[in-house]
Amino acid sequence: MRMETKTRHGWLARAIVCIAAGVLLCGLPARSQEQPHPTLRDLSGTITDGHEPIRGAVVELRNARTNQVVTYITDASGRYNFKRLDGNIDYQVWVLFRGHRSATRSISMFDSHMAKVIDFTVRTY
């Protein structure tokens, strides 16, 4: 009889410890369930006519998920820069200048470059 009581109490004590540990663990998010941190990337480049930088060219960037287009007008050096783009989204980028449109270039979410550089040459003649 005495052995039975010890065994029962030992089991009960282990059960209480397991339940208490489960309650504590349930309050904390599991590592595999945490949301991944957003990956941010930058896109920059230079627009030229083949020889000289083009000031005032319009660089358009389209978010493939939302179809939202944002623009950037190049500076005197022909440079453009889009900062803090979501790295988990595909993008398309192209240039407009004096009625000419460049070919569209793509940026894949699988591209691991965090600072992507895409230069364009636009014919102005």
CORTA-V394758 format. One record per residue. NEAR is the number of other ideal C-beta (glycine too) atoms within 10 Angstrom. Layout:
{{NEAR} {NEAR}}
This chain:
{{4} {6} {7} {8} {9} {9} {10} {10} {10} {10} {10} {10} {10} {10} {10} {10} {10} {10} {10} {10} {10} {10} {9} {9} {9} {9} {7} {7} {9} {8} {6} {5} {6} {8} {6} {6} {6} {10} {13} {12} {21} {14} {21} {16} {21} {18} {24} {18} {16} {10} {6} {9} {15} {21} {14} {12} {25} {15} {25} {16} {18} {17} {15} {14} {12} {8} {8} {9} {12} {12} {11} {19} {10} {23} {14} {9} {12} {20} {16} {24} {12} {19} {10} {9} {19} {14} {17} {13} {16} {15} {22} {15} {22} {18} {24} {14} {20} {11} {6} {13} {12} {18} {9} {11} {16} {12} {21} {11} {15} {8} {13} {10} {11} {11} {9} {20} {10} {17} {13} {21} {14} {20} {10} {13} {6}}
